[in-house]
Amino acid sequence: MTAQAPITAGYETGGGTWRFPADRPLRLDSGATLAPLEIAYKTYGSLNAARTNAVLVCHALTMDQHMASPHPLTGKPGWWDLFVGPGRPLDPERHFIICSNVVGGCMGTTGPASIDPATGEAYGLKFPVITIADMVRAQAMLVEALGIETLFAVLGGSMGGMQVLQWAADYPDRLFSAVCIAAAARHSAQNIAFHEVGRQAIMADPNWCGGAYLKAGMRPDKGLAVARMAAHITYLSEAALQRKFGRELQRDGLSWGFDADFQVESYLRHQGASFVDRFDANSYLYITRALDYFDLAAPHGGVLAAAFVPARKVKFCVLSFSSDWLYPTSESRDIVRALNGAGCRASFAEVQSDKGHDAFFLDEPVFEQTLRGFLEAQAQARGLA
């Protein structure tokens, strides 16, 4: 099991790929196993002598481990650059920050595009179905491999927030604090419906080839682009779309056809076209299915509070955004009520924003201050201040 740790950009100090051998398989909720397992990750900052300053950041559906360093495929800045750096909530001078690509992903962690050792070809649809719990189980293997017994904090937004909740349910003794941002304890029917539209768009693309498009030398780019377009609408708010685009036209006059007449149409087409350059279509199928299967209360007789009873020593912060209709504030309040019912210590804030679900990626001063304040308070309690 080896790892490479080049210093490549920004505040990045390490990373690479942990390779777990065949005798250390990842055991999945479906009953299947994955072996050998590879987990791609990035780190920022240094682990202190006591190994008490490690922070795990869990990424959202279409993100990856490149949270604060340029993306190798697009060259764009890291998706959480705003929050990583000296004096920022996640400070590499104080924290050892870890971000890994989830199982089922397409940026170096074992997923559908990885080579199946049994066939020598990409897994494709032979890849086993995964869950949020499987993602967290793999992260726990990585954290252990890095020699960290207890994380100072685990935090994430959207699907990352669901991973945070799963960490609290499954590994409470390995957490000091947890921050769940713009997430829910289970996927709603509306969420599942949007994902199904995206999956059907991918599978309807003739280049999908029943999931074996890599073997055929093809890519279902059109289907994946449509899936991204549909999903991206849910990440924004009506107010944000109106402010950015309204009914503004792309050019003078109407085309009287089906070109992108409106600026919002052009924007969505751009989102779709740029997405296919960095994401694998089968990974999109598998990760959206993992989200749909997520229901933290289900293994506990439908009682969410029961999932958190073992996590009474963990300090929680739950954050939501007022204009988020993908995971509305009511979902976060349900989480807080369950935490309170389990006897956990939890703080909660709804950030007023008209930017929709994606607000946690953007410059929102109240969100930044709340996140910073919670982490600083926990650092004092942990003796890290």
Stockholm file with secondary structure:
# STOCKHOLM 1.0

chainA/1-385         MTAQAPITAGYETGGGTWRFPADRPLRLDSGATLAPLEIAYKTYGSLNAARTNAVLVCHALTMDQHMASPHPLTGKPGWWDLFVGPGRPLDPERHFIICSNVVGGCMGTTGPASIDPATGEAYGLKFPVITIADMVRAQAMLVEALGIETLFAVLGGSMGGMQVLQWAADYPDRLFSAVCIAAAARHSAQNIAFHEVGRQAIMADPNWCGGAYLKAGMRPDKGLAVARMAAHITYLSEAALQRKFGRELQRDGLSWGFDADFQVESYLRHQGASFVDRFDANSYLYITRALDYFDLAAPHGGVLAAAFVPARKVKFCVLSFSSDWLYPTSESRDIVRALNGAGCRASFAEVQSDKGHDAFFLDEPVFEQTLRGFLEAQAQARGLA
#=GR chainA/1-385 SS CCCCCCCCSTTEEEEEEEEECTTSCEECTTSCEECSEEEEEEEESCCCTTSCCEEEEECCTTCCSCSSSCCTTTCCCCTTGGGBSTTSSBCTTTCEEEEECCTTCSSSSSCTTSEETTTTEECGGGSCCCCHHHHHHHHHHHHHHTTCSSBSEEEEETHHHHHHHHHHHHCGGGBSEEEEESCCSBCCHHHHHHHHHHHHHHHHSGGGGGGTHHHHTCCCHHHHHHHHHHHHHHHSCHHHHHHHTTTCBSSSSCCSSSSCCBHHHHHHHHHHHHHTTTCCHHHHHHHHHHHHHCBTTGGGTTCHHHHHGGGTTSEEEEEEETTCSSSCHHHHHHHHHHHHHTTCEEEEEEECCSSCGGGGGSCCHHHHHHHHHHHHHHHHHHTCC
#=GC SS_cons         CCCCCCCCSTTEEEEEEEEECTTSCEECTTSCEECSEEEEEEEESCCCTTSCCEEEEECCTTCCSCSSSCCTTTCCCCTTGGGBSTTSSBCTTTCEEEEECCTTCSSSSSCTTSEETTTTEECGGGSCCCCHHHHHHHHHHHHHHTTCSSBSEEEEETHHHHHHHHHHHHCGGGBSEEEEESCCSBCCHHHHHHHHHHHHHHHHSGGGGGGTHHHHTCCCHHHHHHHHHHHHHHHSCHHHHHHHTTTCBSSSSCCSSSSCCBHHHHHHHHHHHHHTTTCCHHHHHHHHHHHHHCBTTGGGTTCHHHHHGGGTTSEEEEEEETTCSSSCHHHHHHHHHHHHHTTCEEEEEEECCSSCGGGGGSCCHHHHHHHHHHHHHHHHHHTCC
//
